[in-house]
């Protein structure tokens, strides 16, 4: 199980890691801060940063979800929430057992535009010792098309009574990827979590 020390990790100490059987470590958040208003220190909206490093483009989004941490954990147990439903036309999910995490599964995805490609994303998720403190999720491409050299991300959902500090970082490197695709994904991911956490349906895209 995760401990509170996970959520105290500094940006400088964060590294890309999805090693099974070890502490899951969130990706570098680039120092992004959650939004705050004078009238509401935890508004249900987000701030976002994005850019391109040597090997991949990235986006980091941090916002508030006005539910408790166990509710966000339940939302993240639905693999459909984390699927890029703008581009992925079909997907299947296979649960796997991995030591050291509370939940693990592989999502096999297919994209048909401009050509048909398939790939697998492996997800690992774990809760803090006290579920009210939050959870972490790490995912990465583990098999499939050579046109995607990097596809990985992390979520840290830190509980504060009846609100969750939600941080998602996404890395992507394809033949034509850029920060804009990363921004689109993290915004869609956040909006999906907010919608389902409040009892709504997943957003759909034309």
Phi, psi and omega in degrees: 000151177287157174238169182300334180301331178303314184283350178266003181300133178278161177303320183296332182270350184281138177222158176290122181201134172226033183291127179285144178081002176237167177299127177288130185246125180293155179287163178301123183269004178060019177077015182294142179250149177290151180291158176208140176244158177300319183275341184213108181288349179228062181292145181278074174206183188226163165243153185215145171233153176207164179178190179227125174262188186300318189252352184196162169267161185209160170214143176234127180235135177225126181206179181254143172237120189274065171216176178274166185297320178300329177293318178296321176303314179299320179298316182290347176285349176269107183301334181299332181298324184266003179279138175285086189284353172289323188249328184279125185268333177203152181204154175230156184234135175232119176288143178229160177253126179225135180293138173094358177228157181276335184210139178209141178200161178246129177253116176267118190242153178230133174242135186250357185230126005276341174230163180278124176226153178231153179198159178250137171245127178256127183249137171235134181224146181211146176260158171293163178306320171257110183306335179293342180280340176126196185202171177224148173226139175231137175218155178201155174292130181239353179193158172117201191311139176284350180287346175247109180270331176220129171209106187202159179193172176215151174232132168240120180246104185259123184278139174224083183058254185255023178215148182241131171277109189252118182237121177235133177236134186229134177241137181213133172221113175228185181294337182222022184281158176205180181301330182298320178293324177293317178300314181302316182294312185292327176294314178298320181297310179301312181298325178294315180298315180299314183299310184289324180299332179263015175088009181268185180264160175296139175300149177242158185226138178284000000 
